[in-house]
Amino acid sequence: MKDYIKHFLFGILCCATLVLTAQNKDIDKGKEILAKAMAEKDNAKSGELVTKARELLMKGGLKSPQISELLGNAYLEKKDFTRAASSFSAAGKEERKVGFKKLAYLQLEDAFATTDPKMEAKTLRAAMSAFTKADALAEGSRAAGDKYYDKGQIDNALVYYIQADAKDKIEKVATDYKAKGDDIKAAETYLLAKNENGYKSAGDIYFAKKDYERAFDAYYNGKITEGLIKYANQLLASGKTEEGEQMFGKVAEAYINKDDKASVLKMAEEQLKKNNFNLATTLFDKAGEDVKANKYRAYTKVMEFSFDEAKTLLEANGEASLANAITTNMKFLSPLANCNYTLDEIKKAEPQIDYSTDESGNRTANKADVQALETYYKTSKDAIVGELYKVSANVSKISDPELKNLMRLRFLKYQATGKVLNPESFAIKLQKPQVSFKDAIL
C-alpha cells in the first residue's frame, strides 16, 4: 500500500514538472516572438506577431496584466509611446505605476532633446501626464524644472519647482535672481518657498529696501521673531511708538508660546538699556515678572508726571525710598510738570512735513513745509529756551539721584534739551543769543 502511494505521488510530480516545463517553453517562445514583433517594420505583420505572442504567453500561464506589462516594456524599447501607454494601462496597479514612470522619463528626455518649441511643449505635456498616472507628479515636475534650469531658463524652471513644492530649488532660483540684482523678484520667489528661510530672506530684502509693510508681512507669515523685532525697532525709530510697542508685545507672546521666557526677559533688559520703561514693563508683564513690571510701570508714571499713581505702585512694590523722594521734591516736580505741558503744546503745534518717496525708498521733504517749520521755531525759540532754563533750575535741585535721572530722561525726549542744556548735568550750555532756531527744534 505504501509503495502504491509513493508511485502515485511520483507520477503527479512528474506530470506537474512536464506541465511547468511546457509552460516555460511557451513563455520563452512568446517572448521570442514578441521581440520579433517589435523588430518588424510592417505594422500588419507586427500586429499578427503580437497576437501570437499573447496567445503563447497566456498558454504559458501568464495573466493578462502580466502580459500587458511585458508588452508595455517592449513598446518602450521600440519608443512606441502610444502603444506602451495603452499596454501599461492594463497592467497591475504597481506595475502600471512603474511602467508609466519609465515612459514619463523617456518622454521628458525627448521633450528637451528637440529644438522645436511646439514639439517640446507637446511632449512635455505627455510626460507630465505619464508622471501623473505613475502617481509621481512632484518627482516629474522637479525633474522638468531641473531640465529647464540646466538650459538657463530659470523662469520656466520655477514654474515646475513650484508645482513640485521643491522648496530647496525655489530658494536656489530666488538666490539666482538676487545675484542678478533683481531683488524684488528674488523676494517674491523666496516667499513661494513658504518655509522659514524663504520668509526671512524675503523679509530681509524688503527691509533693506525700506519696504517695511512687505517686510512685516514676510516676517509675520514666517513667524520670524528676529525680523519682527527689527521691524518693531523701526516703528519706534520712526516715531510710531504705539505700533512698535504692540509689535514687541506680539513677539513676546510668540516666545512665551514656545516656552522661551528667557528671550522675552532679554528683550525687556534691552529696552531698559534704552530707558524705554513703558515697553520694558509690557515685556516683563508678558514674562510674568510682576515685581519688575510694577517697578518700571512706576518709573513710567513718574515720567508722565502722574506722581500719586507712581507712589502707590512703588509703595505696593516695597520701594518706599523713591515714593518718599517724590513727596519731598514736589516743590520742584510741580514746576517741571508745567514746563513739560508747555513744551508738549509747542511740539504738538509745529507744522508737519510731508515727504515724497522714490522707487529706492529715499525720502525727500516738501520745501514749503520745511520753510514753515523754520519760521515756526524762529518764532517759538525764546519761549522754548525760557522753559528749558526753568527745567535746568528745578532738576538741579532734586535731591534724590534716581528721581533726578528720571526727570532728566523725560526732558531729553526733546531734541532741544540736549543742545541748550548739558545732557548729563542739565546745566545751561547755550545762552539765549547763542541759540539758533535749529537748536530750539523739539
FIDRENVO-454062 format. One record per residue: x, z, y of N, C-alpha, C in turn. Coordinates in steps of 0.05 Angstrom, whole numbers, plus 5000, padded with zeros to 4 digits. Example, Ala and Ser with C-alpha at 12.3 -4.5 7.8 and 13.67 -1.06 7.14 Angstrom:
FIDRENVO-454062
526451564886524651564910526451564934
525751424955527351434979525851575001
***
This chain:
FIDRENVO-454062
501750004976500050005000501750005025
503850175024505650195048507049925052
507849795030509249535033507349325045
504849345038502849155048502649175078
502549425088502249475117504649375131
507049425120509549335132509549025135
508748885113508748595114506648495134
504348635136502248555155503248575184
504448805190505448845218507748645224
509448595205511548405209510448125215
508248055201507047805206505947775234
504647995243503547995270505747965291
507948105287510148095305511347815307
511547685284512647415283510847225298
508247255294506347085308506547115338
506647375347506847435375509347315387
511547335372514147225382513946925385
512646795365512346505366510646415390
508446575395506746515418508246545444
509746765446511246825471513346615476
514646525454516746325456515546065466
513145995455511845755462510945765492
510045995500509146025528511545995547
513746125540516146105557517045805559
516745665537517545385538515645225557
513045305556511145175574511745235603
512545485609513145555636515645415646
517745405628520145265636519644975640
517944855622517344575625515744525651
513844705656512244685681513944685706
515944865706517744885729519444635732
520244535709521844285709520244055721
517744035713516043815723515443855753
515144115760514544175789516944095806
519344125796521744045811521743745814
520943595793520743305795518643225815
516443375815514243315834515243335863
516843535869517943575896519843355903
521243245884523243035889521942755891
519542735880518042475880517142405909
517842155917517142065944514341955946
513341855923510641745922508641975921
507041995941505142225942503242235919
502242005910500342005888501742105862
504142005857505542085833506242385835
507042465859507742745863505342925857
502942835866500542995861499943015831
500342795817499842795788501742985774
504242985782506243165770505643455776
504643515800503943795807501643885790
499643705785497443775768498343835740
500143665730501243715703502743975701
504344025722505944275723504044515723
501944495738499944715739498844775711
498144565697496944595670498944735652
501444645653503444765635503945065643
504045115668504545395677502245575669
499845465671497445625663497445665633
498245455619498345465589500445675581
502545695598504645885592503846175599
501446215609500446485613500546575642
501446415661501446495689498646485701
498046675718495446685731495546505756
493246435766493046255789494646345813
494546605821496146695844499146665840
500046705815502846675809503746385811
501946205802502545915804502645835833
500745945849500645875878503245965892
504346195884506846295896509146095889
509246005864511345815855511045555871
508645465874508145215889508945245918
508245475930508945525958511945515963
513445645945516345655948517545375944
516345225925517344945920516844775945
514444795957513944645981515744726005
516344986005518245076027520944936025
521944926000524544785996524344496005
522044386002521644106010521044076040
520644316053519844336081517144196086
515444216066512644126069511044376076
511144446102510044696111506944716108
505644496110502644496108501844576080
503044436060502344506032503344776024
505644856036506745126030504745336039
503745306063501845496074499245506057
498345276049495945256033496345406006
498645365994499245495969499545795972
501045885992501446175996498746316001
496846176013494246296019492846375994
493446245971492146315946493846495929
496146585939497846765923496847055925
498147225910497447515911498047625939
496847855945496947975972499848005982
501448145966504248195975505847935975
505447775954506947525952506147335975
503647345983502647186005504247266031
504547526036506047616059508947526059
510147556036512947476033513247176038
511447026026511546736029511146646058
509146756071508646676099510846756118
512246986111514447066128516746866125
517346776101519446576097518646316111
516146236109515145996123515546026153
514846266164514946316193517846286203
519746396189522546386198523546096197
522745936177523545656176522345506200
519845556206518545426228519845506255
520645756257521945856281524545716285
526045676264528545526267528045236276
526045116264525344836272524544826301
523045026310522045026338524245016358
526345166352528645186371530844976366
530344816345532344606339531544346353
528944326360528044076373528744076403
528943836414529443806443526843726457
524743696442522143616453520543866460
520043926485518644166493515844196480
514443976478511743986466511944056437
513843936423514243996394515144286391
516844386409517744666408515344856410
513644796429511244976433509444966409
508944726399507144696376508244836351
510744796345511944916322512145216324
512745306349512945596354510145736350
508045596358505345706354504845736324
505645526309505245536280506845766267
509245806277510946026267509646296272
508646326297507346586304504846626287
503446406281501046426263501846526235
504046416226505046486199506046776199
507346866220508247146222505747326222
503647246235501147406236500047436208
499947216193498947216165500747386147
503247406155505147576139505047866148
503247926167503048196178505748276190
506948086204509648136216509848016243
507648036259507647906285509748026304
510048296303512048426320514848336313
515448316288518048226279518547936288
516547766284516747486292517047456322
515547616338515747596367518547676376
519647886364522347966371524347746365
524047626342525847406334525647166353
523147106361522746886380523946956407
523647206415524847296440527847266440
529047336417531947316414532847016417
531246846406531946556407531946466436
529846536451529746466480532046596495
532646846489534746996503537446856499
537946766474540446636468540646366483
538346246489538345996505538546056535
538546306542538746376571536046366585
533846336569531246336581529946616580
530946786597530147066594527247126603
526146946620523246986627521546946602
522146726587520646676562521246886541
523746976540524447186521522847436526
522547506551521047746559518147736549
516847506550514147476541513847566512
515747476495515647546467516547826461
518447926477519348206474517048396480
515448326500513148496507511048486484
510648246473508748226451509748386427
512348406424513548556401513748856408
513248926433513649206442516549286436
518449106441521249146436522449276461
522249536463523049676487525949646494
527649646474530549616479531149336491
529749136481530148866490528948826519
526648956524525448936550527349056571
528549286564530449416582532949236586
533749096566536048926568535548696588
533148586586532348376605532248486634
531148726636531048856663533848896674
535648976657538449016666539648746675
538948536661539948266669538848186697
536348236701535148176728536548336749
537148586744538448756764541348656769
542648566748545348466751545448206768
543148066768542947816784542047876812
541548136818540748206845537748206850
536148146829533248146832532148426825
532548606843531848886838528848926833
527148796848524248826845523348736818
524348506809523548416783524648596761
527048706766528248896747526449136745
525549246767523849486767521249426752
520049206758517549126745517849106715
520148996707520748966678521349236665
522849406678523349666667520649816661
518749786679516149916675514749816650
515249566643513949456619514949586593
517249706594518349846570516650086564
515350206584513550436581514950666565
517450706571518850936560520251096582
521451316575522651496596524851346612
526651216598528751076612527750856630
525650716621524550496637523250606662
521650816660520350936684522451046703
524551176693526551286710528051066725
528850856710530350636722528750496744
526150446738524450326758524150496782
523650756778523350946800525850956817
528250956804530750966820531150716837
530350486826530550236842528750256866
526250326862524350346884525250546905
526250776895527050986913529450896931
531350756918533650656933532750456955
530550316950529550116969527550246988
527250506987525450667004522550597000
521950486977519150436970518150686955
517650896970517251156958514651176942
512551026950510051036935510350936907
511750706904512150586878514150766862
516050876876517951066862516351296850
514551406866512951626856511351546832
509951316833508351226811510051206785
512451096788514151076764514951346753
515951516771516751786762514451946750
512151916763509752076754508851976727
508551716723507651606698509651666675
512151676682514251736661514852026658
513452196675513952486675516952546679
518152396698520952426704521252646725
521652896716521653116735523953096755
526252996746528552956764527752776787
526352556781525452366801523352486820
521552636808519352756824520552966844
522553106836523953296854525153136877
526452916870527752746891525552646910
523352566899521152466916520052696934
519752926922518653156937520553226960
523153226955525053276977524853066999
524352816991524052607011521552657029
519452757016517052827032517653047052
519153247043519853467061521553357084
523553187077525353087097523952907118
521752777109520252607128518052757143
518053027140516153187155513553227141
513153117117510653147102510853397085
510953627099511453877086509453947065
506853927072504754007053504853837028
505153567031505253397008507653456991
509953497004512453556990512153816973
511054016985510754276971508754246948
506654086952504754036930506153896906
507853716913509353566892511153756877
512553936891514254136877512554306859
510154366868508354526851507654386825
507154126827506553966803508853956784
511253926795513753916779514054186765
513554406779513854676767511854706744
509454606748507454626726508354466702
509554236707510554076684512754226669
514454356683516554516670515354756654
513454886666512155116653510755026627
509554796628508154686605510154616582
512654576590514754526570516254786563
515155016571516355276567519155286579
519555156602522155156615521955306642
521755566639521555736663524155736679
526355706665529055716678529255496700
528155256694528355036713526755096738
524455236735522755306758524255506775
525455706762526955906777529355786792
530555586779532855446792531855306817
529555176815528355036838527755236860
526755466853526055666873528555766888
530655816872533155906885534355696903
534055446896534955226913533455226940
530855286939529355286963530055536981
530855756968531755986983534255926999
536055766986538455687000537855517025
535655377024534755217047532955377066
532655637060530855807075527955717076
527255577055524455487053522855697037
522155917050521056137036518256087026
516755917040513955857031514055707005
515755507002515855356977517055536955
519055696961520255876941518056066930
516356156948514056326940512356186919
511655936925509955786907511255756879
513855706879515355666854515655926839
516156146853516256406839513556476827
511456406842508656456831508356296805
509156046805508855876781510355996757
512656116763514356236742513456516734
511456616748510456886741512157116752
513857056771515657256783514257376808
512357566803510657666824512157816846
514157976839515558136858517057956878
518457756867519957566884517957396901
515757316888513857156903512757316927
512057566923510957726945513057776967
515557816959517657856978517857616998
517957376986518257147003515657057016
513457147005510857097018510857267044
511957507042512057687066513957567087
516257447077518057317096516657097111
515056937096513556717109511556827130
510257047123508357157143509857257168
512257367164513757457188514357217205
515256997193515956757208513556607220
511156687210508656577221507556777242
508956997247508157207266505657347258
505057347231502757497220503957767211
504557937229506058177223504558377207
501958417212500458607196500358527166
499858277161499758177133502558217120
504658157136507358177125507958467117
507158657135507658937129506159037104
503658947101502059017077503458917052
504358677052505758557028508358707023
509858767043512458897040512059187029
510159327039509659597030508759597001
506959406994506059396966508259316947
510259186958512459086942514759286941
514459516954516559716955518759656974
518259506995520359437014519559547042
519459807043518559937068520459907091
523059857085525059837106524459617125
523859377115523259147132520559187146
518659317132516059367144516359557168
518059767165518459947187519959817210
521759627203523259487224521359317241
519259207229517359047244515959227264
515059467255513759647273515559737296
518059797290519959887310520559677331
520559417323521459197340519159037352
516659137351514458987360514558907390
515959077406516159007435517858757439
519458677419520958427421519558207406
518158277385516858077368514457957382
513058117398510658017412511357797432
513457837449514257617467515157367451
516457417428517357187412515057027401
512857167394510457027384509356857407
509356957431508356797454510156557459
512756587457514656357460514056147439
513656237415513156057393510555897398
508556027408505955897414506455677435
507855747456508355557478509955317469
512055367454513655147444512154967424
510455087408508754937389506854757404
505654857426503854697441505254457455
507654507464509254287476509854077455
510654177431511353997409508853827401
506553957398504153817390503353597410
503953637435503053447456504953217460
507253217446509252997451508152737441
508752517455507852247447509052177419
507352047403508251967377509551687378
511451647360512951387360512051237335
511150987340510550807317513050657309
513150597282515450457271514550207256
516150007257515649767241517849767219
517049677195518949677173519349397162
521949317159522549047148522549057118
523148827106523048797077525048977063
527249047077529349217065528749507068
526449567081525749847085526849977110
528249817126529349917151527149947172
527150167187525050227206526150187235
524450067252525150027280522950157297
523850327316521950467333520850287355
518350327362517050187384518250277411
519350087426520850147450519150297471
516650217474514850337493514350637486
514050687460513650957451516151127456
518451017452520951157457521151227486
520451047504520551097532518551317540
516251317528514251517534515251797526
516651807503517652057493519852167512
521551987522523652057541522452177566
520452047577519152137601517852407597
516652447574515252697568517252937568
519552897555521453117553523053157579
523252957595524552997622522753177639
520153137635518153297650517953587639
518253617612517853867599520454037596
522653917603525354037598525554317608
524954357633525254627646523554837632
521154767625519354957611520455037584
521554837570522754887543525155067546
526955007564529355167568528555457575
526555487593525655757600524755917576
523255787559522255927535524555997516
526555827513528855877496530556107507
530756127533532256347544530856617538
528156617538526656857530527156917501
527256707484527856747456530556877452
532456777467535256887465535257187472
533857257494533857537503532557727483
530357637471528857817453530057827425
531057607415532357607388534757787388
536257777410538757937411538158237411
535758317418535058607420533858717394
533258537375532158637349534358787334
533759027326535759207314536259157284
534259057270534559017241535658737235
537958717221539258457216537458267200
535958367181534258187164532058077181
530758237197528658147215529657957236
532058017247533257837267533757567255
534757557230535357307217532857137213
530657277205528157127201527157007227
527457147250526657037275528556797283
531056837277532956617283532256367267
531656397242530856167225528256037235
526456207245523856107254524255917278
525955997297526255837321528155607318
529855617297531655387292530155147281
527555177276525954937267525754747290
526054837315526154667338528954567343
529254297345531954177349533254297374
531754347394532854427420534254707418
533254877399534355147397537355147392
538154987372541054977365542754837385
541554707405543154567425543354737451
541154867458541155027482542355307477
541855407452542855677444544955647422
546655847420548555847397546855897372
547055717352545355747329545755997312
548056127315548556367300547756617316
548856647340548356887356545956877373
544956627378542756577397543456637426
546056667432546956697459546556427474
546056437500545656187515548256017515
547955767507550255587505550255397528
547955297536547755107558546155227581
547255197605545755277629543755057636
541655117651539554927657540654657668
542554657687543554397697544954227675
545854357654547354217633545454097612
543054177612541154087591539953817598
540453627580539253357583536553347569
535053137574532353117561532753107530
534952987521535452967492535953247480
537253417496537753687486535153847484
533153767500530653917501528553827480
529153607466527153507446526753707424
524253767419523553977399523353847371
***
